[in-house]
Amino acid sequence: MKAMRDFALEVYFSRWEFTARYHLTASDAQTMTIGELLDLEGGESRARFEEFALGYTPTWGARNLREAIAATYERVDPDHVLCYTGAQEPLFWALQTLVAPGEHVIVTVPNYQSMETVPLASGAEVTGLLLNEGEGWGLDLSALRRMLRPSTRLIAVNFPNNPTGYVPDEATFRELADLSEERGIWLFSDEVYRGIELDPSRTLPQAADISSTGVSLNVMSKAYGLAGLRIGWLACRDRGILERLERRKHYTSICNAGPSEFLATIALRNADAILERNRDIVRANLPLFDEFFSRWGDLFDWQPPQGGCVCFPRYKGEEGVEQFCRDLVEQEGVLLLPASVYRSDLAKVPGDHFRIGVGRRNPAPALEAFDRFLARR
């Protein structure tokens, strides 16, 4: 691989994530304790967890874990699930394995940086499809069709989108899946924020369910709010590509932590309850954010997320969003992610936005500190 540029989001977080008083840009839903998770299934699961043997796990992931994951799909069985440590590892390997050097990739922008940096470093030719800010960060399939080449082998998307919170309508997503399948193009679909949409009609089908060339990425970290488990997976109905990816996994994590797999299995068996809990948190939080940004309408253009728990408001102040975010965290300890974190090598991301998270409980103290900062400017 070619050298990869620094991961801007992680560099920024390494400075501020655990030192800022208020993590107002968090991309995950409010987490749970181990005790709360075990309580979902009562004393039997707690006893089995205490007796859990700390040995190796299968490279593919424990069978009962893959069964629990497969149950969240309509047309995926456990043999078409490959488990990983978090979401970064499968993203790293899939975007090298699905495309050969010199082949063409289309990636939506803005994005989680790995989605473009990994294929670029692997020698692929990569084109960025900029989501349309003027249409609520909409996906333009006509523009995507114009980008297609005979050498296009993969389209990588992320819905609900990080950082914008945009979700296309189901008809558009199915059209994208059909287009990919008709042309034999892999549709790599990052679905880590799926499941906590407040409007159920905005919950998209999963790519692995609706396309034979669909590869669905998911993880326990975001919509489930269980980032500390570090359990992610790929689902795909092409067993052959998963077998190739499993061989590559031997060079990184090899297998997951057994206790994490045990706890993730419990969480997935109780997925409906956990996702409803997290939807309730977002539902309770949004009026607080709506009220805050309406009071400061001269400084911000605010749209709540259509899905997931992050969005990308616009800042209209004269000093610019980079200085604004830096002053806010240094003076009041409120962490936001400025637009520079989402700089793309493929397309120009508007530089006057910042990411904010709405999935953590009790954002009131952070918003009060935010308000103090704005009031004294």
C-alpha positions in Angstrom: 0.0 0.0 0.0 1.0 3.6 -0.5 1.4 5.8 2.5 -1.9 6.9 4.0 -2.4 10.5 5.3 -3.1 10.9 9.0 -6.7 10.0 10.0 -7.9 13.6 10.7 -10.8 12.6 12.9 -8.7 10.4 15.2 -5.9 12.9 15.4 -8.4 15.5 16.6 -10.0 13.1 19.0 -6.6 12.1 20.4 -6.2 15.7 21.5 -9.6 16.3 22.9 -11.9 13.3 23.2 -11.0 12.4 26.8 -9.9 15.8 28.0 -12.9 18.0 27.0 -15.6 18.3 29.6 -18.4 17.9 27.2 -18.3 15.5 24.3 -21.0 17.1 22.3 -19.8 15.6 19.0 -20.1 12.0 20.0 -21.2 9.7 17.2 -22.5 6.8 19.3 -25.7 6.5 21.3 -25.5 6.4 25.1 -23.8 3.3 26.2 -24.9 0.7 28.8 -23.0 -0.9 31.7 -22.3 -4.7 31.6 -24.8 -5.1 34.4 -27.5 -3.4 32.5 -26.8 -5.5 29.5 -26.8 -8.8 31.5 -30.1 -7.7 33.1 -31.8 -7.9 29.7 -31.7 -11.7 30.1 -31.6 -12.2 33.8 -29.6 -14.4 36.1 -28.8 -17.3 33.7 -26.8 -15.0 31.3 -25.0 -13.4 34.3 -24.0 -16.8 35.7 -22.7 -18.0 32.3 -20.8 -14.7 31.8 -19.0 -15.2 35.2 -18.0 -18.7 34.2 -16.9 -17.7 30.6 -13.5 -19.2 29.7 -11.0 -16.7 28.4 -9.7 -18.6 25.4 -9.6 -17.9 21.7 -12.7 -17.6 19.6 -13.2 -18.7 16.0 -11.9 -16.4 13.3 -15.3 -16.1 11.7 -16.9 -15.3 15.1 -18.7 -17.6 17.5 -21.6 -19.4 15.8 -24.2 -18.1 18.2 -23.0 -14.6 17.6 -23.2 -15.0 13.8 -26.7 -16.5 14.3 -27.8 -13.4 16.3 -26.3 -11.1 13.6 -28.0 -13.1 10.8 -31.3 -12.7 12.6 -31.1 -8.9 12.0 -31.2 -9.5 8.2 -33.9 -11.0 5.9 -31.7 -13.0 3.4 -28.4 -13.5 5.3 -27.6 -16.7 7.1 -24.8 -17.2 9.7 -22.4 -18.6 7.1 -22.6 -15.3 5.3 -21.4 -13.2 8.3 -17.8 -12.6 9.1 -17.1 -10.9 12.5 -14.3 -8.4 13.2 -12.9 -6.2 15.9 -14.9 -3.0 15.5 -15.8 -1.5 12.1 -12.5 -0.1 11.1 -10.9 -3.5 10.5 -13.5 -4.9 8.1 -13.6 -1.5 6.3 -9.8 -1.6 6.0 -9.7 -5.1 4.5 -12.8 -5.0 2.3 -11.8 -1.8 0.5 -8.6 -3.5 -0.5 -10.0 -6.9 -1.3 -13.0 -6.0 -3.3 -11.0 -3.8 -5.7 -7.7 -4.4 -7.5 -5.1 -1.7 -8.2 -6.1 0.3 -11.2 -9.8 -0.5 -10.9 -12.4 2.2 -10.2 -14.2 3.1 -7.0 -16.9 5.7 -6.4 -17.2 7.0 -2.8 -19.8 9.3 -1.3 -18.4 12.6 0.2 -18.4 13.6 3.1 -17.4 10.3 4.6 -15.6 8.4 7.2 -12.0 9.0 6.0 -11.1 5.3 5.6 -13.7 4.9 2.9 -11.6 6.9 0.5 -8.1 6.7 2.0 -7.8 2.9 2.0 -8.7 2.4 -1.7 -6.5 5.3 -2.7 -3.6 3.8 -0.9 -4.3 0.4 -2.4 -3.8 1.8 -5.9 -7.5 2.1 -7.0 -8.7 5.0 -9.0 -11.2 6.7 -6.8 -13.9 9.3 -7.6 -15.8 11.3 -5.0 -19.6 11.8 -5.3 -20.3 14.9 -3.3 -23.7 14.8 -1.5 -25.8 17.8 -2.4 -25.8 20.3 0.5 -28.5 22.4 -1.2 -30.9 19.4 -1.2 -30.3 18.3 2.4 -27.1 16.4 1.5 -29.0 14.4 -1.1 -27.6 11.5 -3.2 -27.7 12.3 -6.9 -27.9 9.0 -8.8 -27.7 10.8 -12.2 -24.3 12.2 -11.2 -23.3 8.7 -10.0 -24.3 7.2 -13.3 -22.1 9.7 -15.2 -19.1 8.7 -13.1 -19.4 5.0 -13.9 -16.6 3.5 -16.0 -16.1 0.0 -17.5 -13.5 -0.5 -14.7 -15.9 0.5 -11.9 -15.8 -2.3 -9.4 -17.2 -0.8 -6.2 -19.5 1.9 -4.9 -19.1 2.8 -1.2 -21.8 4.6 0.6 -22.7 5.3 4.3 -26.4 5.8 5.2 -27.4 7.2 7.7 -24.5 9.4 6.7 -21.6 10.4 9.0 -21.5 13.4 9.5 -24.6 14.8 7.9 -27.3 12.4 9.2 -28.8 12.2 5.6 -30.8 9.1 4.6 -32.0 8.6 1.0 -35.5 7.4 0.4 -35.9 3.7 0.0 -36.6 3.9 -3.7 -33.3 5.7 -4.4 -31.4 3.2 -2.3 -33.0 0.2 -4.1 -32.2 1.8 -7.4 -28.6 2.1 -6.4 -28.6 -1.5 -5.3 -30.2 -2.6 -8.6 -27.7 -0.6 -10.6 -24.8 -2.1 -8.8 -26.1 -5.7 -9.2 -26.9 -5.2 -12.9 -23.3 -4.1 -13.6 -21.6 -6.5 -11.3 -20.4 -3.7 -9.0 -19.9 -4.3 -5.3 -22.1 -2.0 -3.2 -20.2 -1.5 0.0 -22.8 -0.1 2.4 -21.7 1.3 5.8 -24.8 0.8 7.9 -23.4 1.4 11.4 -26.0 4.2 12.2 -29.0 2.2 10.9 -31.8 1.4 13.4 -32.5 4.5 15.4 -34.4 6.6 12.8 -37.3 8.3 14.6 -39.4 7.9 11.5 -39.6 4.1 10.8 -40.1 4.8 7.1 -36.6 6.2 6.9 -35.0 2.9 7.9 -33.4 1.5 4.7 -33.2 -2.1 3.8 -29.7 -3.6 4.2 -27.6 -3.9 1.1 -26.8 -7.6 1.8 -30.6 -8.3 1.8 -31.5 -6.6 -1.5 -28.4 -7.3 -3.7 -26.2 -10.2 -4.5 -23.3 -7.7 -4.8 -24.2 -5.9 -1.5 -21.8 -5.9 1.3 -23.2 -4.6 4.6 -20.9 -3.3 7.3 -22.2 -2.9 10.8 -20.9 -2.7 14.4 -22.1 -2.7 18.0 -20.7 0.8 18.5 -23.0 3.4 17.0 -26.7 2.7 16.9 -26.4 0.1 19.6 -24.2 2.4 21.7 -21.9 -0.5 22.8 -18.6 0.8 21.4 -16.5 -0.8 24.2 -17.4 -4.3 22.9 -15.4 -3.7 19.7 -17.5 -6.1 17.7 -18.3 -5.5 14.1 -19.1 -7.6 11.0 -19.6 -7.9 7.3 -22.6 -9.5 5.8 -22.6 -10.7 2.2 -24.3 -13.5 0.3 -21.1 -14.2 -1.6 -19.4 -16.7 0.7 -16.3 -16.7 -1.6 -15.4 -13.1 -0.9 -15.9 -13.6 2.8 -13.5 -16.5 2.7 -10.9 -14.3 1.1 -11.5 -11.6 3.7 -11.2 -14.2 6.5 -7.7 -15.1 5.3 -6.7 -11.4 5.5 -8.1 -11.1 9.0 -5.4 -13.6 10.0 -2.9 -10.7 9.6 -4.7 -8.3 11.9 -6.9 -9.3 14.8 -7.2 -13.1 14.0 -10.2 -13.3 16.3 -12.3 -11.2 18.6 -12.3 -11.1 22.4 -14.6 -13.9 23.8 -16.3 -11.8 26.5 -17.1 -9.1 23.9 -18.7 -11.7 21.6 -20.7 -13.1 24.5 -22.1 -9.7 25.5 -22.7 -8.7 21.8 -24.8 -11.9 21.4 -26.9 -10.9 24.3 -27.3 -7.4 22.9 -28.3 -8.6 19.5 -30.9 -11.0 20.9 -32.4 -7.9 22.6 -31.8 -5.6 19.6 -35.3 -4.2 19.5 -35.3 -3.1 23.1 -31.8 -1.5 22.9 -32.6 0.4 19.7 -35.9 1.6 21.1 -34.0 2.8 24.2 -31.6 4.7 22.0 -34.4 6.2 19.8 -36.0 7.4 23.0 -32.8 9.2 23.9 -32.6 10.9 20.5 -36.3 11.7 20.7 -35.9 13.4 24.1 -32.8 15.3 23.0 -33.9 16.8 19.7 -36.2 19.5 21.2 -33.3 20.7 23.3 -31.1 21.1 20.3 -34.0 22.6 18.2 -34.6 25.2 20.9 -30.9 26.0 21.3 -30.2 26.5 17.6 -33.4 28.5 17.1 -32.2 31.0 19.7 -29.0 31.4 17.8 -30.4 31.3 14.3 -28.3 34.2 13.2 -25.2 32.0 13.7 -26.3 28.6 12.6 -28.2 26.7 10.0 -29.5 23.7 11.8 -31.2 20.5 10.5 -31.6 17.5 12.8 -30.4 14.2 11.5 -32.8 12.1 9.3 -31.2 9.0 10.8 -28.4 8.1 13.2 -27.3 10.5 16.0 -25.0 13.0 14.3 -25.6 15.9 12.0 -23.6 18.7 10.3 -24.9 22.2 11.0 -23.5 25.3 9.3 -21.7 28.0 11.2 -22.1 31.6 9.9 -19.8 33.5 12.2 -17.1 35.7 10.7 -14.1 34.0 12.3 -14.9 30.7 10.6 -15.8 27.3 12.0 -12.2 26.1 12.7 -11.5 29.0 15.1 -15.0 28.8 16.5 -14.6 25.1 17.4 -11.1 25.6 18.9 -12.2 28.6 21.0 -15.3 26.6 22.2 -13.3 23.6 23.5 -10.5 25.7 25.0 -12.8 28.1 26.8 -15.8 26.0 27.8 -14.6 22.5 27.2 -17.3 21.7 24.6 -16.0 19.5 21.9 -17.3 19.7 18.3 -15.7 18.5 15.1 -14.9 21.2 12.6 -15.3 20.7 8.8 -11.5 20.2 8.3 -11.8 16.8 9.9 -14.0 15.8 6.9 -11.6 17.2 4.3 -11.7 14.9 1.2 -9.0 14.2 -1.4 -11.9 13.6 -3.9 -14.3 16.5 -3.6 -14.6 19.8 -1.7 -16.5 19.5 1.5 -18.1 22.8 2.5 -15.7 24.3 5.1 -18.3 26.1 7.3 -19.9 23.1 9.0 -19.3 21.1 12.2 -20.4 17.7 13.5 -22.6 17.5 16.6 -24.0 14.5 18.3 -27.5 14.1 19.7 -27.4 10.5 21.1 -26.0 10.9 24.6 -28.1 11.4 27.6 -28.4 14.8 29.4 -26.9 17.2 26.8 -28.2 20.2 28.9 -25.0 21.0 30.7 -23.0 21.0 27.4 -25.6 23.2 25.8 -25.5 25.6 28.7 -21.7 25.9 28.4 -22.2 26.4 24.7 -24.7 29.1 25.4 -22.4 30.9 27.8 -19.6 30.9 25.2 -21.9 32.4 22.6 -23.5 35.0 25.0 -20.1 36.6 25.9 -18.8 36.9 22.3 
